[in-house]
Amino acid sequence: MSLKGSISSENLVLPVSDPPKGQDPYAPDDKLFKGSAFTKRGAFAALSYMSCAVLLVMFNKAALSSYRFQSANVITLLQMVCSCCFLYLLRRWRMISFSANESLLISDNSTKFVSLKTLKHTLPLSGAYLFYMLVTMESVRGVNVPMYTTLRRTTVVFTMFVEFVLVGQRYTRSVIFSVGLIVFGAFVAGARDFSFDAYGYAVVFMSNIATAIYLATIARIGWKTSGLNSFGLMWCNGIICGPVLLIWTFVRGDLKTTLNFPYLFSPGFIVILLFSCILAFFLNYCIFLNTTLNSAVTQTICGNLKDLFTIGLGWIIFGGLPFDVWNVIGQCLGFTGSGLYAYYKLIGK
């Protein structure tokens, strides 16, 4: 069967948009249980998102801390390479499309899936993505998982600041109060973190800044102006950032360090790297799928449950955070602030 022809949303195998025309997204047969507005596909998407997010942090932490692998950039490079390979195969098999306009005629014999003009347009986004990926991967190394998750929730502060600088966005007192509660909780928990490492904390906050810049760049250059969907943006990020990161790892000597790593061919380490690369791709897909099939409330609840499981599993598996009442109080304040922030944003206060 020829792979040529038009690619429409009805022909795509992976759910990347709303259900096909004529199909009720809440058909009775698809209900999770009687009287529920939550569909089976929606439940699967939510569980997949939470599972991928939690497991990715665990596998990255295992590679960088348990095996003491020093080249975080190499892991990031491998994740990009695997992501591009997955996207290429899925696109060739017509399971996904890169364009937001599914009616375009695309020849699968083409040597490129995205035009050079579009690649140039997404350069700032790819630069922000590379910065975000490098700093985020490094931030997992020096901080225990519970504190990492707590500190990462303060990203919203940096996002608000970037939005204020770029577009003059202002926020209500309710939102500012909830964000303040998140920050206060992080400080309370951090003050009782006996494994405190100044460098680790600094990198996590740098990761928060990188995330804020990346999110702001997506809002300005993402789907609306590029004409690409999430898969298309992921493809551009990989194609642009992959070669840059390869050169960077070579110049820094990370590739040589990796080749000399004593556990490089250890079955356990190889399995961890493999799952890290696979999960990095599927996490991006599951985020898109979850926000497509479920409501904003469901996405918010999934985010908080994901943090809860990450903290619990991280404390059990990796330790590094002795039980302390004030640390628990700080964690609870952070979760409360996150919940209030989501609630105020959802009701528009």
C-alpha positions in Angstrom: 0.0 0.0 0.0 1.3 3.4 -1.0 2.2 5.8 1.7 1.5 8.8 -0.5 -1.6 10.9 -0.2 -3.4 13.2 2.1 -3.2 12.8 5.9 -6.4 13.6 7.6 -7.3 13.4 11.3 -9.6 10.5 10.5 -6.6 8.5 9.2 -4.3 9.0 12.2 -3.9 6.1 14.5 -2.6 7.9 17.6 -5.2 10.3 19.1 -3.7 13.7 18.6 -6.8 15.8 18.4 -10.6 15.7 19.1 -12.4 12.5 18.2 -13.4 12.1 14.5 -16.4 13.9 13.2 -19.7 12.1 13.9 -18.2 10.3 16.9 -19.5 11.2 20.3 -16.5 11.7 22.6 -18.7 10.7 25.6 -20.5 7.8 24.0 -22.1 5.5 26.7 -19.8 2.5 25.7 -16.8 4.7 26.5 -17.8 5.8 29.9 -15.5 4.7 32.8 -18.6 4.0 34.9 -22.3 4.8 34.7 -23.1 8.4 35.2 -19.4 9.5 34.8 -18.2 12.2 32.4 -14.8 10.5 32.5 -14.2 8.3 29.6 -12.0 5.2 29.4 -9.7 6.9 27.0 -9.5 9.9 29.3 -8.7 7.7 32.3 -6.0 6.0 30.3 -4.5 9.3 29.2 -4.5 10.6 32.8 -2.9 7.5 34.2 -0.3 7.4 31.4 0.7 11.0 32.0 1.2 10.5 35.7 3.0 7.2 35.3 5.4 8.6 32.7 6.1 11.8 34.7 6.9 10.0 37.9 8.9 7.2 36.3 11.0 9.6 34.2 12.2 11.4 37.3 13.0 8.1 39.0 15.1 6.8 36.1 16.9 10.0 35.6 17.7 10.2 39.3 18.9 6.6 39.2 21.3 7.2 36.3 22.7 10.5 37.7 22.9 9.6 41.4 22.8 5.9 42.0 25.2 5.1 39.1 26.9 8.5 39.6 26.9 9.1 35.8 28.4 12.5 35.3 27.3 13.3 31.8 23.7 14.6 32.1 24.1 16.2 28.6 24.6 12.8 27.1 21.3 11.5 28.5 19.6 14.6 27.1 21.2 13.9 23.7 20.1 10.3 23.7 16.5 11.4 24.6 16.5 13.8 21.7 17.8 11.1 19.3 15.2 8.6 20.4 12.5 11.2 20.2 13.4 12.0 16.6 13.5 8.3 15.7 10.1 7.7 17.2 8.6 10.7 15.4 10.2 9.8 12.1 8.8 6.3 12.2 5.3 7.3 13.4 5.2 10.0 10.7 6.3 7.6 8.0 3.7 5.1 9.1 1.1 7.9 9.0 0.2 7.4 12.7 0.8 11.1 13.4 1.1 14.4 11.5 3.4 17.3 12.2 1.0 20.0 10.8 -1.9 21.6 12.6 -3.7 21.7 9.2 -4.4 18.0 8.6 -5.8 18.6 5.1 -2.4 19.4 3.6 -1.1 17.0 0.9 2.2 15.5 2.1 4.4 13.1 0.2 6.0 10.6 2.5 8.9 10.3 0.0 9.8 13.8 0.8 13.3 14.2 2.4 11.9 16.7 4.9 8.7 16.8 7.0 9.0 20.5 7.9 10.0 23.3 5.7 13.2 25.2 6.2 11.2 28.4 6.7 9.3 26.8 9.5 12.5 25.5 11.1 13.9 29.1 11.1 10.7 30.3 12.7 11.0 27.8 15.6 14.7 28.6 16.3 14.0 30.7 19.4 11.7 28.0 20.7 14.4 25.3 20.1 17.0 27.4 21.9 14.7 27.8 24.9 14.0 24.1 24.8 17.7 23.2 24.7 18.4 25.5 27.7 15.4 24.0 29.5 16.4 20.4 28.9 20.1 20.8 29.9 19.4 22.7 33.1 16.4 20.4 34.1 18.5 17.3 33.7 21.3 18.7 35.8 18.9 19.8 38.5 17.9 16.3 39.3 21.4 15.3 40.3 22.2 17.4 43.4 18.8 17.4 45.2 16.8 14.6 46.8 13.6 13.8 44.9 11.1 15.2 47.5 12.8 18.5 47.7 13.4 18.6 43.9 9.6 18.3 43.4 8.9 20.9 46.1 11.3 23.4 44.6 10.1 22.8 41.1 6.6 23.9 42.1 7.9 27.4 42.6 8.3 27.6 38.8 5.0 29.5 38.7 6.7 32.5 40.4 9.3 32.8 37.6 6.6 32.2 34.9 4.6 35.0 36.4 7.6 37.3 36.4 8.5 36.5 32.7 4.9 37.1 31.6 4.9 40.4 33.5 8.1 41.5 31.7 7.1 40.3 28.3 3.4 41.2 28.1 2.6 43.1 31.2 0.4 40.4 32.6 -1.0 41.1 36.1 -2.5 38.7 38.6 -5.2 38.9 41.2 -4.5 38.9 44.9 -5.9 35.4 45.2 -3.4 34.0 42.7 -0.5 36.0 44.3 -1.5 34.6 47.8 -1.5 31.0 46.5 1.8 31.4 44.9 3.2 33.0 48.0 2.0 30.0 49.9 3.9 27.7 47.5 7.1 29.7 48.0 6.7 29.8 51.8 6.2 26.0 51.9 9.3 25.5 49.8 11.4 27.6 52.2 10.0 25.8 55.3 10.7 22.4 53.8 14.1 23.5 52.6 15.1 24.9 55.9 14.9 21.4 57.4 16.5 19.6 54.5 19.6 18.1 56.1 21.0 17.2 52.7 21.0 20.8 51.6 23.4 21.5 48.8 23.7 25.1 47.6 24.8 24.2 44.1 21.9 21.7 43.8 19.3 24.3 45.0 20.8 26.9 42.6 20.5 24.6 39.6 16.9 23.8 40.5 16.0 27.5 40.6 17.9 28.0 37.3 15.7 25.1 36.0 12.6 27.0 37.1 13.8 30.1 35.2 14.5 28.0 32.1 11.0 26.4 32.3 9.4 29.9 32.6 11.3 31.1 29.5 10.4 28.0 27.6 6.7 28.3 28.4 6.7 31.9 27.5 8.4 31.2 24.2 5.8 28.5 23.4 3.1 31.0 24.0 4.7 33.4 21.5 6.0 31.1 18.9 4.2 27.8 19.4 1.2 26.2 17.7 -0.6 29.4 16.6 2.2 31.1 14.6 4.2 28.0 13.4 1.3 26.0 12.1 2.7 22.9 13.8 1.1 20.6 16.4 2.9 19.2 19.4 4.6 16.5 17.4 5.8 19.0 14.8 7.3 21.2 17.5 9.0 18.2 19.1 10.4 17.3 15.7 11.8 20.8 15.1 13.3 20.9 18.6 15.1 17.6 18.0 16.3 18.4 14.5 17.7 21.8 15.6 19.0 21.0 19.1 20.3 17.5 18.4 23.4 18.6 16.3 24.1 21.5 18.6 24.0 19.3 21.7 26.2 16.7 19.9 28.9 19.3 19.2 28.6 20.6 22.8 29.0 17.2 24.4 32.0 16.5 22.1 33.7 19.9 23.0 33.1 19.5 26.7 34.5 15.9 26.6 31.2 14.4 27.8 31.3 11.8 25.0 34.8 10.7 26.1 33.7 10.6 29.7 30.8 8.4 28.7 33.0 6.0 26.8 35.2 5.6 29.9 32.3 5.2 32.3 32.8 1.9 34.2 29.1 0.9 34.2 28.5 1.9 30.5 27.8 -1.7 29.5 26.2 -2.7 32.7 22.8 -4.3 32.0 21.2 -2.3 34.8 22.5 1.1 33.5 21.6 0.3 29.9 18.0 -0.5 31.0 17.8 2.8 32.9 19.0 4.8 29.9 16.6 3.0 27.6 13.6 3.6 29.8 14.7 7.2 30.3 14.7 7.8 26.6 11.4 6.1 26.0 9.7 7.8 28.9 11.0 11.3 27.8 9.2 10.8 24.5 6.0 9.3 25.8 5.7 12.0 28.5 5.5 14.7 25.9 2.9 12.7 24.0 0.9 11.9 27.2 0.8 15.6 28.2 -0.7 16.4 24.8 -3.1 13.5 25.0 -4.2 14.3 28.5 -4.9 17.9 27.8 -6.8 16.9 24.6 -9.1 14.2 26.1 -9.7 15.6 29.6 -10.7 18.9 31.2 -8.3 21.4 32.7 -9.5 20.3 36.2 -8.4 16.7 35.4 -5.0 18.0 34.2 -4.6 20.0 37.4 -5.5 17.1 39.6 -3.1 14.8 37.7 -0.3 17.3 38.2 -0.7 17.4 42.0 -1.1 13.6 42.2 2.0 13.2 40.1 4.0 15.4 42.6 2.6 13.4 45.5 3.7 10.0 44.0 7.1 11.5 43.0 7.8 12.7 46.5 6.6 9.4 48.1 8.5 7.1 45.7 11.6 9.3 45.7 11.8 9.3 49.5 11.3 5.5 49.6 13.8 4.6 46.8 16.5 7.2 47.1 16.1 8.5 50.6 18.2 11.6 51.4 15.4 13.3 53.3 15.1 12.1 57.0 11.6 12.5 58.5 11.1 15.9 60.0 7.8 17.6 61.1 8.7 21.0 59.6 9.7 19.4 56.3 6.3 17.7 56.1 4.5 20.9 57.0 6.5 22.7 54.2 5.5 20.0 51.7 1.8 20.3 52.8 1.9 24.1 52.4 3.3 23.7 48.9 0.5 21.2 47.9 -2.1 23.5 49.4 -0.7 26.5 47.5 -0.7 24.5 44.3 -4.3 23.5 44.8 -5.4 27.0 45.6 -3.5 28.4 42.6 -5.2 25.8 40.3 -8.6 26.5 41.8 -8.3 30.3 41.4 -7.1 30.0 37.9 -9.9 27.7 36.9 -12.7 29.9 38.3 -11.0 33.0 37.0 -10.3 34.8 40.3 
